[in-house]
């Protein structure tokens, strides 16, 4: 298993995280990356999001426990929406609250697409949602708008090439208090099938991200809080919540 990370140092750099060190690489991360120079201390760089996708896709209603609680039918095909790639931020970057209304955290497993619409690896996604924006117009649920505010797509801290989906859990802490804790094995449609089905309709590109949906416990968060999403085998993605955004 390889843990890929990205940082900025006179340009975008990427490397393999090995304990407390990062082995820088060059080339194409999705084909045959090559080591590039000596290892560097991991704490000497500030990590950014490990992906810069062309397409950022999210799923709704993909966990049995949540579907049962809400009385939703279990889908045969992924119920997906598009989230603006410009919403993506990395570890430690602040999530900016909307000028008005509630916003929710949603800790999720993220699939990172490789070549030929295959799964390259997995990362962590906090699929932040502007709840009041989503339901502001009774005639039209505004999924893309509610999901795409600037900073509403924390992703990171790394991409792992393997994960044990049968045992891994997603845990979200808000100010150190656990609010979400659910198993990835509870997914209705598993990652390989998600990619297969969506790939029939969408031309998935290397680096694209699909967030696998969330389960029970997604709740509002407010400025001044800190939200951390942990997935076994990947790590922890932590972001502070900043003040309300001024209207453009």
C-alpha positions, 0 to 999 in steps of 0.5 A: 500500500502506498500513501500519496501526498501533495504539497506546494514547493515552487510548484505542485510536488507529490510523493509517497508518505513513508512513516515520518518521511516523504519520498518525493516523486516525479512523472505521472502519479497514475502511471509510472512515478519515479523517486526524485531526490532524497526523502524529506521530513513529513513535518517540513511541508504543508499538505494540500488536497491530494487530488485536483479532479476534473469531476467531483461526484457525490452520492446520496442514500448509499448506506443501509442504516441511514436508508432504513432510518429515513425510510428510503428505498435502496437504490440499484444505481448510484444516486449522484450529484455534481460538486464543483471541483473549486470547492476543494480545500486541503487539510487544515484549510478553513471551511467558510460558513455561508452568509446565512443558514445551516451547514452540515458536515458529512464524513465520507470515503472518497474514491480516486479514479485512475486510468481507464476508469479504474480505482486508483485509490481512496481518500477522505472527503468532508462533503459539506452541505448548505442545508437551507440552500438545498431546500430554499426553493420548494420546486427544485432541490439545489444539490449542486449549489448547496454542495459547491460553496467555496471550501465545501469540499475538504479532501485529504490528507492522502490517497491510499492505494488499498483499504480494507472495506470490510473492517474500516470505519468512518468517524467524525469528531466535532470539537473532539466529540464523536458525532459520526461512527459507521462501517464502510461495509454498510454501503448499499453500492460498493466502490467498484460497482459505483465506478462501473455504473457511473462510468457507463454514463460519465467519462471518468478521468484520472484524478476524478473523485467520487464521494461514497455518501454518508450515514447516520450522524450528519449534523450542523457545525458552526464557526469556531468549531473544528471538524475531523474525519478519520477513516481506518487505513487512510488517516484524519482530515481536520479543518477549522470552521471559519466565519460566515461568507460575505455575499459576492 
